[in-house]
Amino acid sequence: MARGEWLDPTLARIPFGEWSTRWLATQGHLKPSTRDRYERILAIMVLPTWSTIRLSGITHAEVAGWVTGLTVAGYAASTVRQAHRVLSLALALAVRDGRLLRNAADGVRLPRSAKGDKMFLTHDEVARLAEAAGSDGLLVRVLAYTGLRWGELAALRVGRLDLMRRRLHVVEAASEVQGVIIFGTPKTHQRRVIALPRMLLDPLAVQVARKSPAYLAFTSPDGAVLRNSNFRHRSFDAAAASVGLTGLTPHDLRHTAASLAIQAGANMKVVQQMLGHASAAMTLDVYAGLFGDDLEAVADSLDVAAETAADFLRTKTAQQAVISLPAGGRTPSDLEVYEWGGRGSNPRPRDYESPALTD
């Protein structure tokens, strides 16, 4: 009994190893690559510790100690966080299933993942890299100017290119699971449309000429589905090193696309749509630093707006100071505007009682 809640204690006597199998069987919504990753994390990092422990025997303190142990063992912070997530997801199902009152993994402090520096290429660097990549140069330029994920490029079919309207439709993505290529939906399960720069149209037209709409737009030299590791070994890594970009990855070209789009004036929402992020918040989290120059632009715009408003007020005040004279009256050069201290005071002409003005 706890807080008025009662659970059948026999339901929590199931070992975690058995429960994890049941949990994984309920994850039919996962993409194959994600499911494969979860299975490997369970086998290597989770089950060695928790397999024989009953659900009721898993405590918050022990989970915290397990997380610390993984960190001490040398696992990267991001890997530790993934392992904790898998354990937590399995326990969360046990809570919803009425086997546990609470999730022992909730609230455990996790190591912070260090964010590596992203590489953003300039237009000139993209051009030099594409040239160095030889026959793969167009592939490099497409990645750098569309922001496609590698799997989206590998799954791009000829029929998804509308060169007349300068549009590329992102509908599929390819992933490699235990050496097997699997086609599925894009990462966020959302289709999107990307505008193609004009410079890519003619080369793409040549690339897909005489190919059926169902054919892949880009393939390996032997006509197979592109694999990231093979592409890097075949041409990309050597090309990057030859132009002084050692360490560059194909995914860095996606970051480059975001950077170049922002430099061209794209706002955060446009970049989000181009990259296929689930939300603008995700885009901001990844690329916030690239919007830094916008702060100065906003400040400059405020300066211009404030100065324009001030100029308008000065002009309006000057116009109000001009007095319309009746026919035959004195000319404006005979008038002088006096400074009056009171609010709403009116300007008056010099010698306003002269006959010329009082007749």
KEVEX-650916 format. One line per 8 residues: their letters; for each residue y, z, x of C-alpha. Coordinates in nm, 3 decimals, always signed. Each point is the difference from the previous one (the first is absolute). Last residue first. Layout:
<vovos>
a> Y,Z,X | ...
</vovos>
This chain:
<vovos>
dtlapsey> +9.533,-4.108,-0.596 | -0.165,+0.297,+0.173 | -0.181,-0.173,+0.283 | +0.274,-0.224,+0.136 | +0.252,+0.264,-0.090 | -0.142,+0.241,+0.257 | -0.185,+0.302,-0.137 | -0.323,-0.073,+0.192
drprpnsg> +0.182,+0.024,+0.329 | -0.334,-0.044,+0.182 | -0.282,-0.107,-0.226 | -0.250,+0.250,-0.144 | -0.363,+0.082,+0.064 | -0.178,+0.200,-0.272 | -0.142,+0.350,+0.027 | -0.359,+0.043,-0.123
rggweyve> -0.063,+0.299,+0.223 | +0.323,+0.143,+0.143 | +0.113,-0.057,+0.357 | +0.196,-0.318,-0.046 | +0.022,-0.246,+0.287 | +0.275,-0.251,-0.080 | -0.063,-0.371,-0.041 | +0.296,-0.211,+0.098
ldsptrgg> +0.152,-0.285,-0.192 | +0.254,-0.259,+0.098 | -0.272,-0.214,+0.157 | -0.167,-0.008,-0.343 | +0.290,-0.206,-0.134 | +0.262,+0.143,-0.227 | +0.007,-0.083,-0.365 | +0.092,-0.330,-0.162
aplsivaq> -0.318,-0.003,-0.203 | -0.150,+0.346,-0.029 | -0.171,+0.157,+0.303 | -0.369,+0.088,+0.038 | -0.039,+0.303,+0.222 | -0.246,-0.003,+0.289 | -0.140,+0.345,+0.086 | -0.308,-0.050,-0.217
qatktrlf> -0.100,-0.289,+0.223 | +0.021,+0.220,+0.308 | -0.221,+0.263,-0.160 | -0.258,-0.263,-0.098 | -0.006,-0.141,+0.350 | -0.051,+0.343,+0.154 | -0.276,+0.078,-0.250 | -0.177,-0.328,+0.069
daateaav> +0.022,+0.050,+0.375 | -0.157,+0.346,-0.037 | -0.285,-0.142,-0.210 | -0.063,-0.271,+0.258 | +0.004,+0.260,+0.279 | -0.258,+0.212,-0.186 | -0.227,-0.299,-0.067 | +0.021,-0.120,+0.361
dlsdavae> -0.074,+0.346,+0.139 | -0.288,+0.045,-0.246 | -0.146,-0.332,+0.115 | +0.023,+0.113,+0.363 | -0.185,+0.323,-0.087 | -0.269,-0.198,-0.182 | -0.042,-0.235,+0.296 | -0.017,+0.296,+0.236
lddgflga> -0.279,+0.155,-0.205 | -0.175,-0.336,-0.033 | -0.053,+0.001,+0.375 | -0.264,+0.270,-0.047 | -0.219,-0.212,-0.232 | -0.250,-0.073,+0.276 | -0.059,+0.370,+0.057 | -0.130,+0.046,-0.354
yvdltmaa> -0.283,-0.249,+0.062 | -0.321,+0.193,-0.067 | +0.127,+0.274,-0.231 | +0.241,-0.240,-0.168 | -0.280,-0.244,-0.077 | -0.215,+0.280,-0.139 | +0.289,+0.118,-0.219 | +0.046,-0.357,-0.123
sahglmqq> -0.342,+0.032,-0.161 | -0.353,-0.141,+0.014 | +0.087,-0.214,+0.300 | -0.070,-0.371,-0.036 | +0.185,-0.108,+0.314 | +0.233,-0.245,-0.175 | +0.049,+0.226,-0.300 | +0.090,+0.299,+0.215
vvkmnaga> +0.233,-0.213,+0.214 | +0.181,-0.115,-0.316 | +0.032,+0.358,-0.124 | +0.136,+0.120,+0.336 | +0.277,-0.257,+0.019 | -0.026,-0.336,+0.175 | +0.306,-0.090,+0.208 | -0.141,-0.230,+0.269
qialsaat> -0.040,+0.298,+0.234 | -0.211,+0.165,-0.270 | -0.222,-0.308,-0.019 | -0.034,-0.011,+0.380 | -0.110,+0.363,+0.011 | -0.249,-0.032,-0.285 | -0.154,-0.312,+0.157 | -0.019,+0.178,+0.335
hrldhptl> -0.192,+0.288,-0.156 | -0.251,-0.257,-0.127 | -0.006,-0.154,+0.348 | -0.090,+0.344,+0.132 | -0.322,-0.031,-0.202 | -0.109,-0.284,+0.230 | +0.016,+0.247,+0.290 | +0.240,+0.020,+0.295
gtlgvsaa> -0.129,+0.200,+0.294 | +0.136,-0.237,+0.262 | +0.311,-0.179,-0.126 | +0.128,-0.152,+0.325 | -0.042,-0.364,-0.096 | -0.340,-0.046,+0.168 | -0.124,+0.336,-0.134 | +0.053,-0.110,-0.359
aadfsrhr> -0.180,-0.329,+0.059 | -0.293,+0.178,+0.165 | -0.032,+0.243,-0.289 | +0.027,-0.273,-0.264 | -0.231,-0.271,+0.128 | -0.376,+0.039,-0.035 | -0.032,+0.377,+0.043 | +0.268,+0.075,-0.258
fnsnrlva> -0.139,-0.253,-0.242 | -0.354,+0.131,+0.045 | +0.107,+0.358,-0.071 | +0.201,-0.098,-0.308 | -0.275,-0.207,-0.158 | +0.091,-0.331,-0.160 | -0.255,-0.139,-0.244 | -0.209,-0.278,+0.152
gdpstfal> +0.103,-0.360,+0.068 | -0.125,-0.018,+0.360 | +0.352,+0.033,+0.143 | +0.058,+0.306,-0.223 | +0.154,-0.055,-0.341 | +0.343,-0.028,-0.158 | +0.082,-0.153,-0.340 | -0.337,+0.100,-0.144
yapskrav> -0.144,-0.262,-0.230 | +0.014,+0.037,-0.379 | +0.297,-0.237,-0.035 | -0.203,-0.271,+0.182 | +0.129,-0.104,+0.338 | +0.139,-0.347,+0.074 | +0.318,+0.145,+0.152 | -0.003,+0.380,+0.029
qvalpdll> +0.136,+0.037,+0.354 | +0.226,-0.306,-0.023 | +0.173,+0.140,-0.308 | +0.018,+0.336,+0.172 | +0.184,-0.154,+0.297 | +0.242,-0.174,-0.240 | +0.073,+0.310,-0.210 | +0.033,+0.265,+0.270
mrplaivr> +0.361,-0.077,+0.099 | +0.102,+0.017,-0.365 | -0.064,+0.376,-0.013 | -0.270,+0.084,-0.257 | +0.072,+0.229,-0.294 | -0.277,+0.253,-0.061 | -0.177,+0.059,-0.332 | -0.195,+0.313,-0.082
rqhtkptg> -0.335,+0.112,-0.134 | -0.067,+0.369,-0.029 | -0.320,+0.181,+0.091 | +0.209,+0.202,+0.253 | -0.207,-0.122,+0.293 | -0.041,-0.354,-0.126 | -0.296,-0.079,-0.229 | -0.345,-0.080,+0.131
fiivgqve> -0.190,-0.218,+0.244 | -0.269,+0.154,+0.221 | -0.075,-0.111,+0.356 | -0.314,+0.168,+0.140 | -0.006,+0.165,+0.343 | -0.041,+0.352,-0.131 | +0.281,-0.057,-0.249 | +0.259,-0.263,+0.093
saaevvhl> +0.282,-0.047,-0.247 | +0.144,-0.311,-0.165 | +0.295,+0.012,-0.235 | +0.068,-0.192,-0.317 | +0.290,-0.086,-0.232 | +0.308,-0.045,+0.215 | +0.179,-0.307,-0.133 | +0.215,-0.189,+0.252
rrrmldlr> +0.308,-0.174,-0.138 | +0.230,-0.270,+0.133 | +0.019,-0.173,-0.341 | -0.138,-0.329,+0.128 | -0.211,+0.186,+0.255 | -0.199,+0.187,-0.262 | -0.265,+0.166,+0.215 | -0.263,+0.194,-0.191
gvrlaale> -0.210,-0.314,-0.045 | -0.053,-0.022,+0.375 | -0.166,+0.339,+0.008 | +0.126,+0.310,+0.178 | -0.290,+0.239,+0.065 | +0.058,+0.033,+0.377 | +0.375,+0.033,-0.062 | -0.051,+0.280,-0.249
gwrlgtya> -0.240,+0.179,+0.233 | +0.256,-0.011,+0.280 | +0.274,+0.142,-0.219 | +0.266,-0.251,-0.091 | +0.358,+0.074,+0.105 | +0.117,-0.354,-0.075 | +0.201,-0.097,+0.309 | -0.197,+0.156,+0.285
lvrvllgd> -0.344,-0.059,-0.153 | +0.080,-0.364,-0.074 | +0.145,-0.047,+0.349 | -0.311,+0.135,+0.171 | -0.230,-0.218,-0.213 | +0.214,-0.300,+0.089 | -0.045,+0.077,+0.370 | -0.378,+0.023,-0.016
sgaaealr> -0.040,-0.345,+0.157 | +0.198,+0.119,+0.302 | +0.054,+0.377,-0.002 | +0.264,-0.033,+0.274 | +0.220,-0.206,-0.231 | -0.034,+0.255,-0.278 | +0.085,+0.283,+0.239 | +0.310,-0.181,+0.125
avedhtlf> +0.122,-0.069,-0.354 | -0.066,+0.356,-0.115 | +0.187,+0.130,+0.306 | +0.299,-0.221,-0.080 | +0.009,+0.115,-0.362 | +0.000,+0.360,+0.121 | -0.313,+0.211,-0.003 | -0.036,+0.348,-0.146
mkdgkasr> -0.259,+0.221,+0.167 | -0.070,+0.329,-0.172 | +0.011,+0.324,+0.192 | -0.290,+0.226,-0.086 | +0.032,+0.260,-0.270 | -0.163,+0.323,+0.109 | -0.219,+0.135,-0.278 | +0.067,+0.362,-0.072
plrvgdaa> -0.293,+0.234,+0.011 | -0.105,+0.140,-0.338 | +0.075,+0.332,-0.165 | -0.257,+0.074,-0.270 | +0.172,+0.024,-0.340 | -0.291,-0.130,-0.203 | -0.332,-0.024,+0.183 | -0.157,+0.287,-0.193
nrllrgdr> +0.047,-0.191,-0.327 | +0.009,+0.243,-0.291 | -0.210,+0.139,-0.280 | -0.313,-0.184,+0.112 | -0.289,-0.160,-0.188 | +0.192,-0.105,-0.311 | -0.021,-0.374,+0.071 | +0.374,-0.017,+0.063
valalals> -0.039,+0.261,+0.273 | -0.301,-0.180,+0.150 | +0.200,-0.324,-0.006 | +0.272,+0.171,+0.203 | -0.263,+0.113,+0.250 | -0.096,-0.360,+0.075 | +0.364,-0.104,+0.033 | +0.073,+0.294,+0.231
lvrhaqrv> -0.286,-0.081,+0.237 | +0.111,-0.364,+0.021 | +0.363,+0.102,+0.050 | -0.088,+0.244,+0.276 | -0.178,-0.277,+0.189 | +0.299,-0.230,-0.043 | +0.238,+0.268,+0.128 | -0.219,+0.056,+0.304
tsaaygav> +0.004,-0.372,+0.074 | +0.380,-0.016,-0.027 | +0.033,+0.298,+0.235 | -0.220,-0.165,+0.261 | -0.332,+0.169,+0.070 | -0.013,+0.191,+0.324 | -0.252,+0.275,-0.072 | +0.293,+0.241,-0.035
tlgtvwga> +0.125,-0.201,-0.297 | -0.341,-0.005,-0.163 | -0.032,+0.376,+0.053 | +0.337,+0.065,-0.161 | -0.108,-0.192,-0.310 | -0.325,+0.196,-0.011 | +0.189,+0.328,+0.028 | +0.222,-0.093,-0.293
veahtigs> -0.311,-0.093,-0.201 | -0.154,+0.335,+0.088 | +0.311,+0.189,-0.110 | +0.013,-0.186,-0.332 | -0.359,+0.081,-0.077 | -0.309,-0.215,-0.051 | -0.287,+0.222,-0.116 | +0.021,-0.087,-0.368
lritswtp> -0.050,-0.368,+0.082 | -0.319,+0.093,+0.182 | -0.008,-0.063,+0.374 | -0.279,-0.227,+0.124 | +0.213,-0.311,+0.063 | +0.321,+0.181,+0.093 | +0.031,-0.014,+0.379 | -0.194,-0.312,+0.103
lvmialir> +0.089,-0.143,-0.343 | +0.373,-0.034,+0.060 | +0.069,-0.171,+0.332 | -0.253,-0.273,+0.081 | -0.190,-0.068,-0.321 | +0.283,+0.078,-0.241 | +0.254,-0.195,+0.203 | -0.237,-0.298,+0.015
eyrdrtsp> -0.056,+0.003,-0.376 | +0.374,+0.031,-0.066 | +0.073,-0.299,+0.225 | -0.264,-0.212,-0.177 | +0.150,+0.092,-0.335 | +0.344,-0.099,+0.122 | -0.125,-0.337,+0.129 | -0.186,-0.068,-0.323
klhgqtal> +0.310,+0.071,-0.213 | -0.038,+0.319,-0.199 | -0.013,-0.009,-0.380 | -0.372,+0.077,-0.008 | +0.063,+0.345,+0.140 | -0.242,+0.189,-0.225 | -0.299,-0.058,+0.231 | +0.200,+0.154,+0.285
wrtswegf> +0.025,+0.324,-0.194 | -0.374,+0.012,-0.069 | -0.077,-0.055,+0.368 | +0.260,+0.263,+0.094 | -0.172,+0.247,-0.236 | -0.330,-0.032,+0.182 | +0.163,+0.068,+0.336 | +0.217,+0.274,-0.152
piraltpd> -0.307,+0.201,-0.098 | -0.028,+0.074,-0.374 | +0.047,+0.369,-0.077 | +0.329,-0.062,-0.179 | -0.163,-0.082,-0.335 | -0.210,+0.319,+0.010 | +0.317,+0.208,-0.017 | +0.069,-0.114,-0.358
lwegram> +0.377,+0.014,-0.010 | +0.223,+0.246,-0.178 | +0.377,-0.007,-0.035 | +0.216,+0.289,-0.127 | +0.195,+0.016,+0.326 | -0.327,+0.037,+0.188 | -0.341,+0.097,-0.139
</vovos>
